Amino acid sequence: MSIYCDLCALPQRSTAKRFAPLVQDAADREVLFALVQDREAYQVLLDGRLTLQDFFELFMQSAEIDLSAFVQICQRQKNRPYTIASSSKEDSTRIGICVSLVQEETKPVQTVLKELSTKGIEVPRASAYLQKLGACASQPRRFRGLCSEMLCARTTKGEKLWIAARASSFRLPKRTTTPIIMLGAGTGLAPFRGFVREFMAEKGSRSKTVLFFGCTRSD
């Protein structure tokens, strides 16, 4: 189920709306209905990077939901697209990608719930959940991207991964004498790495090639 269902991230507001009618406790249901109708208030939860577990602990403890209903409502895992950063001319049996570990420090759960309170949303189970979290409730949490962490920190040589490849839309001119100007605006490093690998495989036959790129810091 973890392959298809996103069991980590907070549900989007549209998904939370589908969960709300399943809540049996009147107070919990009233608050959740109010929350999913308030776009700004729900954004506080999304910005705070609350998790699916947080959502169920705070709003869904009295819900009556079986596995089949949960699977139907729970939002699906999205595929993570990466631009191919290698050249088939260099090696037709390998595909290279560029991955940067997505990580950031998020607000403490206590802070998120206080911000929610300023929006007029008082969560009945907030105190009990904060008490359950203990000291962790007032401490920042670290968010890590699901896929980037898996690729950067939890994948070992020989493992099999679910990957679908499709032909790249980037094409070099067929004539090797055609001048090439490449612009890396700060986010698209991968295709240019692929081009460099292809230039190397072509033994430097494209002499009129220039790459302009931007960096966040001057160093």
N, C-alpha and C positions, 0 to 999 in steps of 0.2 A: 504494500500500500504506500510506503514511503517514496516509491519511485513515481507514483502518479499524484499523490496528494501532498500539498505543501503543509507539513506538520510543524514548521518553525515560525513562519511569519504571521503577524497579526492579520486576520482576514480583512480584505477590502470592505468598504462600507456596504457595497451591494451584496456581498456574501454574508455580512453580519445581519443584514435585514432579513435574510432567509433563515438565519439561526434564531432570531428574536421570538417568533411565535412558539418555539419549542420550550421556552422558559416557563416553568410552572409557578414559581414564587411571584406573587403580584408585584412586590416592590422591585425585585430584580427586573421583571419584565417591563415595568413602567419606565425605569431608568434606561434600559437598553433601547426601548422604542424611541425615547426622547433623544438618546445619543445618536442613533442611526439617522434621525431626521435632521440633525444639526451637523452640517458639513464641517464647519470650523472646529467644533468640539471634537469630532472624530479625528480630524487632522492632528489634534494634540496627541492622540494615541499613536498615530502613524509616525509622526515626527519623533516621538519618544522611543520608537523601535520596540514597542511591547510585543510579546510573543503570543502564539496561539495558546500556550499554557496560561499566560497571564489573563487572556481574554476569558478562558473557561473558568479560571479560579474566581474572577471578579464578577462575571455576568451569567455563567451557564451552569452553576452548581446544581440548580434545581431542574435543569432541562431533562426532558425525557426524549432520548434520541438513541436509536439503535445503529448498528454498524452500517447497514445499507443506506440509511438516511444521511449519516455523517459523510460517507463516501460520495454521495450525490451532491451534497451541499459544499463540502470542503473545496477550496480553490485548488486548481491543478498546478503542479510544478510547471514552470515555463522553461523552454529550452534556452540555453545561454549561447548566443552566437559569437564566434570568434573568427576574425579574418585570418586566412591562411598566411603564415609568415615564412613560407619556404618556397622553393622552386622545384617543380617536377623534373626540370632539366638536370638539376643537381642529383636528385634521388627520387625516382618514380615510386618508391615503396614507402616513403615517409612523408608525413605532414607535420609541419611545425606551427606552433601558435605562441603568442606572447600573452602572458598572464600576470597581472599585478594583483596581489592579495588585497581585497577590499576589506578594510577594517576602520572602525571609528569608535570613539568613546560616546556612549549614549547617556541621557539623563537618568538619574535614579528613579525608580518606580514611584517613590514618595513625591518627588518633584512633579512628575507627570500627573499624578492624581490631584495634587494641589492646583496645577494649571487647569485641570478639568473642572475643579470646583469653582474657579473664577469664571468659567463659562456657564455656571449654573447647573452643572451635572454633579450630583452627590451620589457616589457609589455606595450602596448599603454595606457591601462586604469589604470595603477598602481597609478599614481598621484591622479586621481579622486577617486579611491577606498580608498587610504590612507587618503585623505581629508574627505571622508565620515566617516571613522572610528574615526577620530579625535585623541584624546590623546591615545586611545586604540591601535592605530597602532604601537606605539613605546613601548608598554608595553608587557611583557611576558604573555602568556595565559596558562591556566591550562587545560591539557587534562585528561579526565577521561574515563576509559573503559566503553563501553556501557552496557555490560551485568553485569560486576562486580558492577558498580554503581547502576544498577537497583536492584540487589540482596541485596547489602549492605545498600543502602540509600533510596530506593523508593518502596520497597515491604513491604506490611503489612500482618499481619495474616489474613487468609481467602481469599486472592486473588488467582485467578486461573492463572497458568502459563503454557506455552507450553513446555512440557518436554517429552522426550523419554528416556526410560531406557532400557539398555541391560545388559545381564549377565556379571559379572566381569570376567576378565581373570586371576585374582589372586586366587590361591587356596592354602589352608593349607594342609599339609599331613593328611591323614585319621587317621593314628595312632597317638594318643596323646603323645606317648613316643618318637616320632621322634624329635631329636634336631632341632631347628629352629634358623638360623642366618639371621637377617634382616639388610640391608644396606640402609640408607637414605642419598643419596648423596647431598642433599640440595634443591631439587625441588619436591620430591615425598612424601610429608607428608601424604596426604590423605589415601592411602592404608594402611599405618601403623596404622593410627588412627582406621581404620576399623578392623585391626587385634586385636588391643588392646580391642576394644569393644567385639570382638568375644571371646577373652581370658577370659574376665570378664563374658560373658554369659556361658562359659564352666566351671566356678567356679574354675579357676586356675589349670586345669588338665594338662596343658602343662608347666611343670616346667623348661624344658631345652630350654629356649627362651632368645635370646639376640638381642638387637637393637643397631647398631652403626649409629650415625647420625652426620651430619656436620652443622655448623651454620656460618653465614656471619661474626658475631662478637663474640669475646671470652666471652662477658658478656651475 
